[in-house]
Amino acid sequence: MESKSYGKNTICTHAGQLEDHQFGGAVSPLYMSTSYPFQDVEEKRYPRYFNTPNQQGLSKKVAALEHGEAGLIFGSGMAAIMTSLLAFLQSGDHVVLQNAIYGGTRNLINEEFKKFGIEYSYVESNDIASYEKVIAHNTKVIYIETPSNPLLEITDIKAIAELAKKHKLISMIDNTFASPINQTPIVFGIDVVLHSATKYMSGHSDILAGAVVSSHANIERIFNAGKNFGGTLSDFTVWLLERSLKTMALRVKRQNRNARKLAKWLEKNTQVTKVYYPGLKSHPNYKLAKEQMKGFGGMLSFELKDDLCSKQFQDSLNLIKSSMSLAGVESTILSPHLTSHGLLSEEEREEQGIKNGLLRFSVGIEEVSDLKADIEQALKLASKLSKVIV
Ligand SMILES: *Cc1c(COP(=O)(O)O)cnc(C)c1O
């Protein structure tokens, strides 16, 4: 299937599908085999080599969605991120990363990179001059993530891609929060697109997986590292992920719509002091978000008034569940100061703009009216209780 001319829903449904030659079934057959005949020294078929029929089929779908030449599917988002970074970095090299990146990626850099002798600098997410300032003779990679977690900051993808080209660096983006439905960074000149497929690609909170999309040459380089690191995904889960991806465009478009409606509604609520959502005109990078995104995504964050207890609010929600992860069809919420950013000191959190009243909201596909009703009743309970405590 020549997928570039097709729309997202069509690519989600059909790209990379395997034909069932034996029975003509409607879905890809599942090939669980770990053992295939010897082809030649270069061309061995083996799950760790990313080349089983199901792995190859799914890679094609993900590559088509991102408008890239090729892709690889990994056992987790972190496996995709680590393998891709280490495919382009070696001892003595330097990588520039934006400040606001996923906590797990930050841990990978801070805890592991010194062991490999790889240097790194963090810079302000959307201050392009600050990236250029730290580029040195040994810099090899620029790494961004937009929209960011949990404050939904927007980084200028095109400007980063151009900066990387100017200095002959590889540009990488973690595109998890946007999903390929809302943002295709390769179109803006980014080299390597990474995903935690655990999130919007899976969409049902039941698969851990990762993906990378890039040019044939870059994917070959990442493959060569990946086959040694051994972070591939089992074929059964590959098959499940293909099933999930068929509805990704439907789910994400619905989540975009729900999140935008809720963001606008929350912004008007007197109990809420601030809403972070790139689709709001009040977002400092609304214009940029509109230029580089087709939809503003299903993630938003908001702050409650100081006299409301965010934990009490969260505990009072019935429909919206507390959860560490995100992007499922069900709406979930978390308090960054108690969870993802709980190990930081209060000052460090303040520095990153994370207040105690901040809540990160992963908007699902439910009816907006039900989500609003749930938030409303929880706000009432949180304000009553905060008055009792005061
Ligand atoms: C979850 C997540 C990851 C890590 O992915 P895993 O599948 O948990 O390994 C990376 N980046 C972002 C933005 C994420 O949300």
The ligand as a MOL file (V3000), in Angstrom:
LIG
                    3D

  0  0  0     0  0            999 V3000
M  V30 BEGIN CTAB
M  V30 COUNTS 15 15 0 0 0
M  V30 BEGIN ATOM
M  V30 1 C 5.8040 7.0270 28.9300 0
M  V30 2 C 6.7250 7.8910 28.1840 0
M  V30 3 C 8.0090 7.4470 27.8160 0
M  V30 4 C 8.5590 6.1150 28.2230 0
M  V30 5 O 7.8870 5.0600 27.5980 0
M  V30 6 P 7.7260 3.5950 28.2340 0
M  V30 7 O 6.8490 2.9330 27.2270 0
M  V30 8 O 7.1400 3.7340 29.5950 0
M  V30 9 O 9.0930 3.0030 28.2830 0
M  V30 10 C 8.7990 8.3110 27.0700 0
M  V30 11 N 8.3800 9.5320 26.7400 0
M  V30 12 C 7.1670 9.9980 27.0770 0
M  V30 13 C 6.7560 11.3730 26.6860 0
M  V30 14 C 6.2940 9.1920 27.8210 0
M  V30 15 O 5.0970 9.6780 28.1700 0
M  V30 END ATOM
M  V30 BEGIN BOND
M  V30 1 1 1 2
M  V30 2 1 2 3
M  V30 3 2 2 14
M  V30 4 1 3 4
M  V30 5 2 3 10
M  V30 6 1 4 5
M  V30 7 1 5 6
M  V30 8 2 6 7
M  V30 9 1 6 8
M  V30 10 1 6 9
M  V30 11 1 10 11
M  V30 12 2 11 12
M  V30 13 1 12 13
M  V30 14 1 12 14
M  V30 15 1 14 15
M  V30 END BOND
M  V30 END CTAB
M  END
